[in-house]
Amino acid sequence: MSKTQNREIYNAFDEIMQYAHFWNWVPDWQVAKEIYQSFPNSYSVLTPFAYTYLEELIRSTTTEYGVEIYDENRSPKRRRVGTSLINLAIDENRQKSREYVLLLEEMKTYFQISARTDEGDNRNSVAHGYMHPRFWSEESFEKLIFDIAKLSKYAGF
């Protein structure tokens, strides 16, 4: 990785931290950045964390963020995840920001059903243990970080 590429990825970490929830996420992102700076091969350890944050970041722009959701019998309902969550965010933000909605459409690729050829560039292969971490790549991790950074300014934390 060149010095320019190093600077760009670390700038992306900083962009994420600028908009992340100060108490809940910034300390963890700082640690993730420090780990990645010290151990560039740590992307396989950091990828699940980044996917968890991506989903929480998207959720923060919906009515599901920060509230318990109940069904008609007052039983707790499961929160939306994956493409259902993205679709909710698109529906609820359509009138607010066309740019954000377009970015959310791009994020759908991270939530597609896993295939044998996925190499960590898919949340399902990472979160569900479908693909062993040794097959994930630094490039897919850094793309994920850059994409999270692009979404960050829309955070609803």
Steps between C-alpha positions, in 0.01 A plus 500: 500500500640840403517797737216665305283191543590489871398861541171445314393202711592677825312808383199273445529373859509864616192585290311214661601615849396858426136388467490189721319499834761647735453262794382185323723483193786750486721321756463172310571664164813658648618158616415349160704770326796447734485124451487537122793745504709265713388174340387551138410130474240547775224567244356150558452585869362849429260409218218366724524813715470721192192310376338530842556873492372533143170347604475721811587807292220422256260426788582840653323663205173313559214502746632170639802670653502538877151363565357162588256376237190304601239303311124532549521275812768723657765232449843623390543479124825416327676791341549506126841397372676478167306604192179544704679761709642672192156508339355657816776763498436571132125538557544725802772720345370528144368854561799614708804416288520359150878463536462286813238281333734441206779402739264261679420336165874442454523344848254227402789308342638441849178327604444263210470129561843342532661294228806277506701764317443773761822606669383710792342759278158391616355547848330161494820309424667682789226512764369149442837328477438395142850593390811432708682826591818392321313551172403859577717762336659826601344662192145400599559624856630836382213538253261440790678766709485751213129427448423542871687831489283614207183422699626647826384857454140371493527331841208555733682433826 
